Amino acid sequence: MSRMATSEYIGAKRRAYAGLKPDRRRRILDEVCETTGYSRKHANRLLTGSRKFKERKGRGPKYTDRDRAILIRVWREVGCPCTTYFRANVDEWLREYRTCVAHVPDDVAAHLLAMSASTMDRLLKGVKRDRPGSMQRNRRSGRNEELLKAIACRSGEIVMGCGVPPGDIQTDTVAHCGGDMGGNFWWTLTATDRKTQWTELQPVWNRGMYATRDALDAALRRIPFEAWSVHHDNGKEYVSHAIAEWRGVRWKMPFSRSRPYQKNDNAHVEQKNGSVVRTLLGESRLDRRELEPELRRLCEDYSDYRNFCVPCKMLVAKIKRTDGKGFTYRYDRPQTPYARAISEPAVPEEAKDALRRRKAKINGIVLYHRILKRLRRIRRLQATLIDTSPDPVCSALAPDGATPPGTAFASGVGAKQRHIPPSQPLRKVSSF
């Protein structure tokens, strides 16, 4: 404890100490001795007021403003190193500074040589570092700070999904990197409606701002009703000038983002990332640009399969248990997103008629088998492209006989999903 804190603590105990019986005074005395580390005799004198704290007069500042100014000049001339390293070599740097830059008085030089690293830290506090390469540093995040401030930061789950009209969209991206974030690979953009749970998938190459903009626009256009709100996380793919310009021209609706490090603010789409995207493509790596047409058709077919053929439940009540331990969750009857959209009064009749015409053309079993064929084709194409056209950068970095990075889909390295050769039929996934 500091002297000021100890003085305040003793003062508070002194007021309670006076006028008490001996047994209670002993308890207070024991507590003060344990807290402050004083002996019982000294603590008793402090509590009774026979001894008071004495203010200690400090020595005052040892180093002058001139010492600090010359320290800053020498420190900047040698590249603004850490004070621990600067202190270890200060005699040599001071000699070189005197030789090449300017003269340093002997008394100031003696003060610099006597300073500790902690003292240098205190004197250099608030001084901006100027290091080689500072002008080449990436300042993109700083430029996007204004865009972040323009997007409302809030939870996307303030109102339960059952209590909002259709069109409250949540969106997120999922990486298909196979456990290795190095190099180029595909992402999947997921957009889901909270009320009907209508979900659309779109592939995105490297999550660039223009690719993300086009994928988000395509996903919103495929949703059969008008979107009135879009909520996403703090990913930099959504905070860009391209998306800001597109948002103001194409979609006249509010965009919002989650609070930092709060994944439950985007809970609906986070759940779809696992139950929809990972169920379809697993944890394998997809890192070939030539897969784009097949991936786009696969995502659209699988979106139709999930929306028209696969029922899902929706949370309608979250009640605190009477014993105070957790909540009781209640869900509605399982329905497909198509059935939810048809039964929703807020969806226009024109949109419902278009949905009925789309549903009349869809056979769930045929669509499911077409999805399996597209998956097999994508896996064969991924394996063939890796075997015949390896990434030149990866090949240059990999040692002889080693598997280049970015080939986890073919080799199974870093991927949880087992690779299936082209000749082997794809096993059906039971979670479909």
N, C-alpha and C positions, 0 to 999 in steps of 0.2 A: 504494500500500500504506500502511496505517496504521503508526504508529510501533511499536505492539505486534507487528503481523505482521512488520514488518521486523526487529525485535529477535529474534523467534523464528527467522526465516529465517537471519539472520546467525549466531545461536548454533548452528544445525544445520550450517551450512557451516564454521563455525570448527572443529568437532570433526573434520570430514573434511579440513580444510586443513592441520592440523598433521601434520608427519612425512612429507609427500608430496614427491616429486621436483619440480624446478622446472617441467618441462613440464606435469605434471598440475596443479600449483598455478596455472599460467597459465590453463588451461582453466576452473578453478573461479572465478578472478578475473574472467575475461571474462564468465562466466555471471552473477556477482553484479552486475557493472557494468551489464549489459544489463537485469537484472531491477529493480534499485533506482534506476538512473540516477546512482549516485555515480561520482566520478572514481576512477581506478585507485589513486591514492595514498591517498585516504580509505578506499576499500574494503579495501585491503591492511592499513591500520592497524586497521580493525575486525576483520578476520579473524585477525590476529596477536595481538589483545588489547591493543595499546598504546593504543587509544582505545575508550572505552565510551560507550554511550548515556547521556545525561543526562535525567533526568526533568524535564519542564517543568512548572512550577507554574502552574496555570490562574488566571484572574482571579477565579473564583468567580461566584456568581449576581449579576447586576446588578440584577434586579427582585425586589422583595419580594412576600410573600403579599398585602399590601394592594394593590399594583399589579395583581396578577392578579385579585383579587376585584372591584376597580372596573372592570377591563377586561371581565370577564364581565358585570357589570351593564349597562354601556353597550352592549355587543354584543347582549345580549338585548333591550334597550329599542328598538333600531333594527331588529329582525327577524332577527338571526343571519345576516347576509350573509357571503359569501365574504371571507376576510381581505384578499385583494388589493383588493377594492372598499371594504371597511371602512377600510383604511389610506389609500386615496385621499381619503376624505371624513371622516377622523377628527377634524379640527379643528372642522368645522361641527357634527358630531354631539356632540362633547364640549361645545361652547358651548350647544347646545340642551338637553343633559342637565343642565347646570348651571342653566339657566333654568327648566326645567319639572319636573325630578325631584328632584335633590339636589345639594348642594355637593360639589365635588371639590377637594381640596387642591392648591395650586399645584405642589408637587413631584411629586405623582402625575400631574397633567395634563402636566407636562413629560416625564415618563417615557412616557406614552401617545403623545405626539406624536413621541417619538424612536424608538419601536419600529418594527421592520420587519415586513412581512407574515409572514415565516418565524418571527420571534420570537412573534408573535401566535398562529400555528398551534401552536407548542410549548406556549404557556401555555394555550391552549384545548383541548388534546388531552384527550379523554375527557369533555368537557362536552356534554351532550345539546342538540341544536338544537330550538328551539320556534318553528315557522314558522306563518303563517296557513294554515288549511286542513289542518293535521296531523290534527285530529280527524275530518275527513271522508275521510281516505285509506282506500282499500279494504284491509281487513284479512282478506280471505277466505283468502288463502294461509296466513296465520298460524294461522287457526282450523283449517285442514286439516292442520297439522303433526302433530297427534296421530294422525290417520288414516294419514298416510304412515308414521309409526313403527310402526303396528300391522300394516302389510303387509310381509312379508319381501322384502328387496331382494337379488336374486341373478340369475344367468344362467338363462334358460330352456332353454339348450342344454348343460347340464352332462353329461347323458347323451344319446347320439345317439337320434334319433327311432325307429330300428329296435330300440332296446333297451328301450323302455318299453311298457307295455300301452295299449290304446285308452282314451281319456278324458283325456289330457294336452292341454288346450286352450290355444291361444294366441289372443289377440284384439287388434285394433287398429282405428283409424278412419281413413278416407280422405276428404279434402275435395274437393268438386265446386264449386270456387270460380272456375274459369276463370282462375286467376292473380291474382285480386283477392280478398283476404280481408275486404274491407269488406262490410257489410250482412249479410243473412240468406241462407243457402243450405243445401243438403242435404249430408249426410255419409253414408258407407256404413260400417257396422260389419262387420268380417270376423272370423269365428271359425273356426279350423281345428284339426283333431286331428293331432298330430304323427305318430302311428303309421299311421293309415289315410289321412291327408290329406283327410279329409272336411271340406268347407268350406261354411259357411253365411253368407249375406249378409243384412243388414237395413238399411233406410234410417233415418237419424237426422236430425231437423230441428235445426240449430244446435248439436248436440252437448251439449244440456242434460243435467243429471244424471238427471232423470226419464225423458227420452227415451232416454238411453243405457241406463238400467236396464231399461226395457221391451224395447229392442232386444236387449240381451244375454240377457235371460230368454227371449225368443222364439227366438234362435239356439241357445241351449243345449237348449231343449225340442225343436227340430227335429233335433238330432243323435240318431241312432238308438240310441245306447248311453249308459250313465251316465257323466257327467264326474266325475273325481275330483280334478282340479287345473285351475286357471285362471291363466294368466300374461298380464300386460299390461305396457305401458310406463308411463312416469311422467306420462301425460296427466292433466290435472285432471278430465276427464270421468269417470275411473274412481275418483278419490279424492274421494268425497263422502259425506255422511251418508245420502243416499237409497240409494246402492248398498251402503253398509256395513250398513244396517238390513235391506235385502232379502237380502243375502248371509247374514246370521245367521239369517233366518227360513226362506228358501226352499232355499238350497243349503248343506248342511253339508259344505263342502270348503275346503281351503286356497287362498287367493289370494296371488299373489306378483307383484312388479313388477321390471322390468329395472333395472339399474344406470344412473345418469345418463350420457347421451351414449354408450351402448353399444347400437347398433341391432342388432348380431348376437345380443344376448341374446334377441331376439324374431324370430329369423331366418325361421322357417317362415311366420309370418303376414306378415312384411314381403315375402317372395317372392310370396305370394298376392295382396298388394295390387297388384302389377304384372301378374302373369300372369292374374288373374281380374277384379279390379275395373276396372283401367284398360283391359283388353281389352274389357270390356263397355261402359263409359261414357266412356272416353277422358279428355281433359283439359277437357272443356266445362263450362260453368257451369249448374247447376240451382238456381234460386233462387225457385221458386214453390211455395207451400204446397199448392196444389191438385193437385200431382203425386203426393201421398202414396199413394193407392190403386194407381195404375199402377206406381209405383216399388216398392211392396211386392210386388205380384204378379210384376213383372219379376225382382226379386231372388230370390224363391222359385223361379221357373221356371228361372232361370239356375243357381241352386244345384243343383237336381235334374239339370240338363243336365251340369254339371261332375262331379257325384258318381256318376251312373249311366252316363254315356256317354263321358266323356273320360278316357283312360288317363293316368297320370303315373308318374314314376319316384321311387324313394326311395334316399337315400344309405345305403349299408350298410357302407362302410369308407373311412377316411381315413388313408393311409399316408404317412409321411415318405419323400421320395425319398432314394436312396442318396447322390446328389451334394449333398444338403442344400439344394437349390433348390426350395422349394415342396412340394406334396403330390400324391399320386396318389389320385384319387377313384374309387370303384367304386359302381355303382348296380345295383339289382335289375331284374328284368324289368318292363316297363311294365304296370300294371294300373289299373283304375278304382278309386276309393275304395270303391265297392259291392263289388267282388270282394275287395278287401283285408279289408273288414269280414266278409264271408261266410266267408273262410278263416281268420279269427282265432279261436283257441280261447277267448279271454277274453270274446268277445261272447256273451251268452246266446242260446239257441236261439229263445226267443220273439222277440227282436229280429231274428234272422236270418229268421224266418218272415214278420215284418212287412215286412222289406226285400224279400223275394222277391215278396210281393203288390204292393208299390209298383212294383217293376221290371216286373212283368207288365202294368201299366197304362201304361207309358211307351214311346213310340216316339220315338227320338232325333231323327229327321228332322222329324217333326211338331212336337216340342217346340222344335227349333231355329228353325223358321219362325214359331212362335208368339212366340218371343223377338224375332225381327226385327220382327214386327208391333207388338209392344209398344214397341219402341224407336222406330219411326216415329211411333206415337201420342204418345209422350212428347215427341218433338221438335216435332211439330205443336202440341201443347198448350203447350209452353214458348214457342214463337214466337208463338202466338196470344195468350197471356196478356200477353206483353211488349208486343205491338202495341196491344192493346185496353185493358189495365189496367196501365199503368205504375206503378211504385212512386212514391207521392206524394213521399216524401222524396228519392228520386233525381231526380225531375222538378224539384223545387224547387232542387236543388243544381246541376243541369246547365244550361249556357248555352243560349240559343236555337239550335236546329238541331243541337245536339250529342247524342251518344248517352249516355243516363244511365248511371252506373256500375251494374254488376250485370246488364248485358244482353250479356255476352260470348258467351252461347250462340247468340243470334240473329245477332249481327254478326260473330262470329269473332274479335273483339278479345280478346287475352289468352288465346286457346285454341288448342291445337295441332291439334284435330280440326276439319276443314272442316264448315261448316254445310250440311245437305242440305235443300233446300226440300221442302215436303209432297208436291208432285207428282212428285218424283224418287224412284225406288225406291232403297232402301237397299242399298248394295253389301255383299256378304258379306265378313266379315273373315277373311282367310286363316289367322290364328292360332287360330281356333276349331278 
